[in-house]
Each structure stands twice: as structure tokens, then as C-alpha cells.
Amino acid sequence: MTARVEREFDVIVIGAGAVGENVADRVVQGGLTAVLIEAELVGGECSYWACMPSKALLRPGTALHGAQTVPGAEEAVTRTLDAAAVLKRRDYFTSNWQDDSQVKWVKDTGIELIRGRGRLTGPRAVEVAGRDGVSYLLSARHAVVLSTGSAPTAPPVAGLAGLDYWTTREATSARSVPQSLAVLGGGVAGTELAQAFARLGSTVTLIARGGLLSMYPKDATNLVLAGLRADGVDVRLNTGTERVSRNGDGSFTVALADGDSIRAERLLVATGRHPALDGLGLETVGLGAADGKVPPLRTDTTGLVEGMDGAGQGDDGNWLYAVGDAAGKVMLTHQGKYSARATGDAIAARAKGELQGSPKPWSRFAQTANDHAVPNAVFTDPELASVGRSAEQARKDGYNVSSVELPISVAGSSLHSEHYEGWAQLVVDEDRKVLLGATFAGPDVAELLHAATIAVVGEVPLDRLWHAVPSYPTVSEVWLRLLEEYGL
């Protein structure tokens, strides 16, 4: 018989990725007990298959290209990357897919860890099929937090189901560089990995049903498109995929809607992600269907799942939370960690009776930035970086807006590299004269992003922002040029 262990904690967190770790850390700092449930590696997707390994694959190519654009450095460097060395460095940043250091941090922080797959069995109740063969029956005094991340979404392409194609996991953990690679998807993951593998030596074709990085302004994405093509990537935009098949030699053939076809050694499908909520037992608390399929959850500004009132035999429903990708709002690691800190603090405050109802916007318990000031960076070469609303989004949300755009052409960009090309945009709330958003495109512009984030979050008036003098000669001088173009 399977051994059964019953335990009680203040807070149970299902999913020990970066977001789950942050929730557990905050509730423990707030004086509560917490347990993390993890079926795979502690540290989650970001540490082992997403943020860290993908940027480790991208950075060497960006550094090499940067050196090749500066006379004096250009003559001192080779023209190609050492792929084996790049993969070895990637392995270092994933700790060779070992989570010992993360497990040590969890224990040193005072958080308990149970390795296994957890699912709800009722209000405040979680059963874990432990990897040690033990069945853990857990109960939560105050909260259960879903921090289960997201899963790849496969497009409805004929022939794709059942094929051994790459998702981002297989791409970022690849042990060798394929001679050729077909990428389905023109979003962040597809674009970044297309460039990474092109610079590592693959012949890459990127196929996008729509545009490239369509959440960004066209003037910005055109610079990335030019960068991809300069690296030899065959970019097929506004092109549908009719069918995918596997050839006798193990390669793939991608049949396109325009009648053309692509043959590649590997196929990467990077067409989006969805909250990983299936099989969590949400139907036992009135959410989802009996087959385990769950619609997107609705959460308030603290991460509390809504629609729980009356669920579970009279339970008040104020105990289930969802954070990070599982909440389905903003699927970015840094924003998930931000949300996790707010959720953890809110749980601890509610347990002590210090928080009643909804918190005030911009308080430490509220995830207000998720609605107003989400920063996002695409680590292609050139980079894209944005925060807040685009002009189109702002108008849709009812703001009276204007925008100002300029090429990035200042002394700092000229010194940065020969033939520097960049673009910048500010979105202004004309009624309050504050920034609603900002976008930058160009080499190393991600380092401009936090200044823009502070300006948007702080609602800094433009006439005060005028006094934030950029140091000379830096690329940040574009802020001054943008404000001058606006009319200050």
C-alpha cells in the first residue's frame, strides 16, 4: 500500500518556479508556514528552459556582432561563434539542469519542499503524489496558491500532432546545433531563437502567420526584421502553414499556404503558451469541468481567484490564489515575480487581519503595474524594449493621447557602434501630461527600459521629466531629443 502522510501548513504553493518561490518567501517573511510542491526542477521554466538558457544562447552572438561594428575591435575578432563554447556556457547558466542550489535556498529560507505532482481535492486541500512514493494529504489554514506556469500551445496544423518537434524546451536545451531549422511563430520566443540558432550556424527559416513581433510598432519591428535577414534568416511573414510531415531521414517538411515548402533538420513550434491548469483538480472546488479542462481563471489585484463564493460546501472561497503564467494575465517572469510578492504579502496580511477587502492601487498588496506599466524586452539584435501602453492601446482605453517618435541618433549611439540604427517612441497622456508608455528599438536599448518604467509608474510630469538630464555621451540622450521633439 502507498504510504500516506497528513500535514497542515498556513500556505500551500503548487509550483516551485521563480514565481512560486517568491510567494512562499514572502509568506514566510510574514510569519506563516509554507510548503512548495514541485513535480520537476525547483526554479522552474525560467531557470532551465526559458529566460536564462535562451539569453545565454543569444548573448555571445550579440557580443560578437557588437565588436564587429566598432573599428579597432572589428579587426581583432573572428567572424563566427564557437558553438560548443556557447552551449557549454548555456549549461553553466542552467546549472546543468540540476536544482541543488535552488533546493538549498528553499530550505535555508524556511520553506518546506515536497517533490511530486499536486492537485486540489477540495477547499484548502491538496493531495501530492510524491516522487518518493508517498501520498501527501495537505491542508492549508489560509491559502493555496497556483503557480504552475504555462504550457506550449500547438497550432491546428495538419500532421503536427504526434510529431517529435521542438518546443522552446528542446530548443533551449539542445545538445547540438542543427544544420537547418524551421521556426513556426513570429513572437518573442520564435524570433529570439531563430536569431540565436542562425548565429550558431543553422540555416533558419522563420514562418509567421501574421507579422513579426506584432505587439510592437512597425518602425521598431522593421529594425529586428532587418537584423534577422542580415543574419541569413529566411523570414516568411503573413504566411500560413498547411501541413507538417516527417521525412524518412528524420527531417521535417513544412508545406506553406502559398504553395512553397521548407525542409529542415529540426522544427521549432513557438506559437504561444497558455496557463498550465489542466489536471489540478479545480473541478473539485467549482472551477473547470470534470475532465480536468479549465477555462482561464479570473483573479483580483491580489491574485485571489474570483468566482469561488459558495464553492466547496459553504467555504467562503477566499483561499485560492493564482500567480504568474497560471493567472493568465502577463506571462513574463519579472512580472510574475512582482505579482508573487504582492500576493504573498496580501496572504500574510489577511492572515493577521491587517488587510480587509481589496487593497488600494499601488499598495504593496496590489498588482497595479500589471494594468498600467508592464516592461518587456526582446533580446534580439537589435533589441526591443517597451513599457506601458502603446498609442493604440491608450486610445482604446479611453485616453487622450499623442505620441512622439524619433530615430535614435545621438552622440552616444554613434560611439556605441558604426551605423547604429535605432528608434524611440513616447506615448503621452495629454490631459495629465504624463507618460503612458515608451518603446525603444536598437542595440542595447533594454538598458533604457527601467528609466521609462519609473517614469510611467511614477506618473512623472513631463515638465519635471525635462529636468532628468541624461549623461553625455550616452544613448539615453534620446530622452532629451524626444522631449524636445514633443515641444518642451
N, C-alpha and C positions, 0 to 999 in steps of 0.2 A: 504493500500500500504506500501511496505517496505521503510523505511526512507533511503535516500541516502545522503552521505556526501562526498564532494570532498576535497582532501588535497594534498599538494605538499611538498616533502622532498628532501633533497640532495641525500639521500641513503635509499633504502627500503631493509630490510633484512627479507626474508621469512624463519622462523625457529629460535626459541629463545633458542636453546640448548647452551651448553658451547661454541661451535664454533661461532654460530650467535651472542652471547653476546660479544665475543671478537672482531668480525668485527665491530659491532656497537660502541663498546667502543673506538676502535682506530680511527674511522672516526670522532666521536665526539671530541676526543682529538685533532684531526687535524682541528677542527674548522667548521665541517659540521653538518648538522642536520640529524638525523637518526630515523627510526621507526622500531621496531621489530614486526613481525606478528607471532603469536603462536596459534595453534589450541588446544594444550594440556597444559602441565605444563611448565612454564618458568624454564629453567635449563636442560630440555631435557632428552634423554635416559640415559646418563651417570649418572646423579644425582639420578634418580629414579628407573631405571630398568637395569642398566648395571654396570659400574665401581664401584660405591660406594656400592650398596647393595650386589653385588657379593663378593667384598672383605670383607665386613662386615660379610658375611656368612663364608668365608674362614678363616679369621684371628683367631678366637677362637680355631679352630682345630689345626692350626699351632702352636699357643702359647702353647696349652696343650701338643702337641707332643714334642715341644721343651723342655718343662720342664721334660717330661718323659724320655728324653735322657741324662739328666745330673744328676749323682748321688748326692744325697742330696736334690735336688729339686724333683726327681722322687718319693721319699718316702713321700713327702708332698702333692701330688696332687691326685685327683681321676682319674679314668680311662675313664670316659665318660663326654661328654658335657651336659650342661643344655640347651636343645633345645629351651625351652621357653625364656630363658635369651638371647640366641643368636638372636632369631627372634626379641625380644624387642630392642636389640642394633641395629639390622638392621633397624628397624623402625625409630630409632633416626637419623641414618645417611641419611635416605630418608626424614627427616622432616615429617614423617607420610604422605608422598605424598601430602604435602601442599607446595605451592611455594611462600608463603608470603614474606619470606626473600629475595628471588631472585627478586621478583617484586619490592620490596623496593630498592634493589641495582640498578635495571634498571632505576627507576625514579630518584634516587639520582645522578645517573651518567649523567642525562640529556637526556636520550633516551626515546622516546615515545613508548608505547606498545598498540597494538591492538590485542585483543583475537579473533581469528577466523581463517578461512581457506583461504589462499591467492592463487591466480592464475594469471598468466600473461594474459593480454587481448590484448597486442600489445607492440611495442617498448616502454620501460620505463614506462609501465602502468601495474598496479596491481589492481585487484578487490578482496576485502576481504568480505566474508560472515561472518559478525561479530556475535559472540555469544550473543551479546546484541540485535540482530535483525536488526541491521543497515547494509546497504551495503556501504562499503567504497571504493570509487574510487580514487586510489592514483596514483600520477605521480612522477617520480624520475628525478631530474635535472642531476644527474651524474651516478648513478649506481643502479641496482637491484642485490641483492646477494641471491643465492640459498644456504640455509644452512639447508636443510630438512632431513639430516641424512640418515639412511638406514633402510631397512625392512628385515625381515627374508626370506630366500629362502627355499621353501619347496621342498624336493626331489621328483622325479617322482616315488613314491612308491604306488602300488595298495592299494586302500582302505583308504589312508591317507586323501584325500580331504573330508572336511566336518566334520571330527572328532574333538572333543574338546580336543586336545592335548596341552601340554605346549610348548610355545616358551621360550626364555630367560626371557621375561617379566613376565610370570606367575611363572616361577621358582624362580626368584629373589624376587618376591613379595608374595610368598606362605605364607598362614596363618598357615599352619601346615606342619609337616614332613610326607610324605607318607611312608607306610610300605615298599613299593618297588617302584623302579624307573628304567625304561628303557631309555637309552640315545642314540639317533641316532646322531653320529658325533664325530670324534676324533680330532677336532680342539681345539682352546683355550677355547671357552665357554663351549663346551661339557665336556672337561677334567676337567676344574675347578669346574663346578657344579656337576659333578659325584663325585668328592672327597668331596666337601662340604656336599652333602647330605649323603654320606656314613658315614662321621664322625658325622653327626647329627642323625644317627640311621637307615637310609634307607638301604635296600638290593638293591644294584645298579648293573645293567648290562650296560656296555658301548659297543656299536656296531659301528664299523667304517668300511666303505667300503674299505679304504686303511690303512695306518699306523697311528700311534699316533703322533700328532703334527709334521706332515711330513715336515714342513718348517725348522725344526731344525736337526742338525746332530744326527745320530742314537745313538752315545755314550751318548749324552745328554738325548734323549728321553727315553732310556732304564732305566735311573735312575727314571724318572717320572713314567714309567710303573711299576717298582718295588714298588714305593710308593703307587700307586693306588691298586695294588694287596695286599700289606701289610694291607691296609685299608679294604680289603674284596671286592673290586670292581671286578666283573667278566668282564674282558676285552676281547672282541672278535674283533680281528683285521683282516683286509683283508676279511671281511665278508659282503656280500650283504644282503639287506633286500628285501624280495619278496613281502610281504603283511602285512598290519596292520589292525586289526579289533577290535571292541569294544565288550566286553562280557556283558552278562545280568546283572552282578553285577557292571558294570561301569568300570571294569578293562580293560586293553589292552592286546592283544596277538600280538606279533611280530614274524612273520614267516620268518626264515632266509634262505638264498640261499643254505646253507649246509644241509638243512632238519630239523634242530633243530628249536625250538620255545621258546620264552620268554614270560612269563605272568607277568605283573606288574600293580600295582595300578595306576601309572601315567606314561605317556610317554612324554619325553622331546625331541623335534626335534631341534637340534642345528647344522645344516648342511650348515651354511654360511649366508651371508647377501648381499644385493645389494642396490645401490643408490635408495633412495625413490624419484623418479622423476615423477611418474605417476600422472596425473590429475593436473599438474602445468600450463597447457596452453602453453607449449613450442611449440606446433604446430602453435601458432599464431605468432611466430617470426621465423618461418622457421626451427624449430628443432622438430623432432618427427613426429608421424603420427596423423591423425585426431581422432583416437580412444584414444588418450592420452598416448599411449605407447611410451617410449622414449629410444633410444639406449644410451650407455654410452657417456657422454659429453667429449669433448676434451678441456683442459684448458692449458694456458701457465703458466709460472712460477709465475705470479702474481694472478692466479686464473681466469683470463679473459677467457670466453668461446670463443673458436675458431669456425670458420665456420659461423660467423654471418654477414660477409660483404654482403651488398646488401639485407639483410633480413629486412623486415618491411618497404617497401615503401621508399627506399632511405636512411634509417637510417644508420649511419656509423658502427653500430654493436659493438662499443666499450663501452658497458654499462652493459652487463650481465656477472656476475661472479658466480662461484660455488666453495664452500669450504667444507672441511671436508669430511664425507662419501658421500655427494651428488656429489662431484667431482670424486669419484670412484678410487682414486689413493692409498691412505693409510688410512685404516679405523681404526684409533687409535685416542682416544680423545686428547692425548697430541700433536700428530702431526697435528690434525685438528685445535687445538688452535694456534699452531705455524703458520700454513698456514693462519689462520684468521688474525693474527697480520700483516703478510706480505701483505695480500690483503687489509685490512683496511688502512694501511699506503700508499699503492700504489694508492688506490682510492683517498685519500686525496691529495696526491702529484700531481696526474694527474689533479684534480680539480683546483689546484693552478698553473698549468703549470710548475711544478717542475720536472715532470717525463715525458719524451717522449720516446715512443717505449719500448723496453724490457730493464729491469734493468740488471746491472752486477750481475753475480753469487755471492752468499754470501752477497749481499747487504741486507738492511732491507726490501726491496720490493720484494725479490725473495725467493721462497720456495725451495732453492737449497738442503737443507737437505733431502727432500723427495726422491731425486735421489741417495743420497750418504750415509746418516747417520741416518737411521730410528731406534730409540731404541724401543725395545719391551720386555715386561716382562710377563711371565706366572706365576700366583701366586698360583700354586700348591705347594705341599710339597713333594719333594724338588722343588725349583723354577727353572725356566729357564729364561735367560736374554741374549739378543743379540743386536748388533747394526751393521749397515753397511752390507757389502756383505759377504755371505758365500764363501768358496773357489770355489764351483761350479759356483755360480753366477758371481764371479770375472773373472773366466776363460771364461765364456760365453760372458762377456762384453769386452773381449779382453785384460785383464791384465795378466802380467807375475807374477804369484803368487806362494807363498809357504805357508804352514800352520804348526803350531806347536801346539801340544796337550799334556796335562798332566792331571793326576788326581789332584784334589785339596787336597793336603796332606801337610799342613804346621802347624806350632805351633798354629796359630790362629784357624784353623779348628778343631784341637784336643781339644782345650779348649772350643770351641763352643758347642760341644756335643760328646758323646761317639759314636764311629763307624761312624763318619762323612764321607759321600761319596759325592764327587763332581768331576766335570770335567770342563776343560777350554781349549779354543782354540783361537789362534790369527791368522788372515789372513794377510799376508804381501805382499805389492806391491814391488817386488824385484827390479824394475827399479828405484824407488824413495826411497826405504827403509822406508816406512811409513805404518801404519795400514790401511787396507781396511775394516776390520771387527773383531769382537770378540764375543765369545759365552761363557757363564758360566752356569753350572748346579750344583745345590746343595742347601742346606738350606741357606736362606737369601742372595743369590747371587744377587738379584735385586739391593742391595745396592752397588754392584761393577759396575753397568752399567754406571753410569754417568761419571766415570773416563774414561771408554772406549769410551764413546760418545765424550768427549772432545778430546781424542787422535785422533779419526777418523776425527772429524770436523776440528780440528786444524792442521791435517796432521803433527803431531809431529814426527820428525825423530827418528828412533829407538835409535840412539846413544845419543839423547837428552832425550828420554824417560827413558833410563837407569839411569839417574840422578834423576828421580822422585822416591825417596826412600819410600817404604811402611813402615808405622809404625809397630812396633813389640810389642806384637804378635797379628796380625790381619789376617783375611782371605785374605786381599789384598796382603799379601806376595806372593801369587801365581803369581802376575805380575813379581816379581823378578825371580821366578823359570822359568816362561815361556821365559823371555828374556835370561836367562842363557841357557835354552834348545835350543833356537834359535842360540846361539853362541856368545852372547855379554859378 
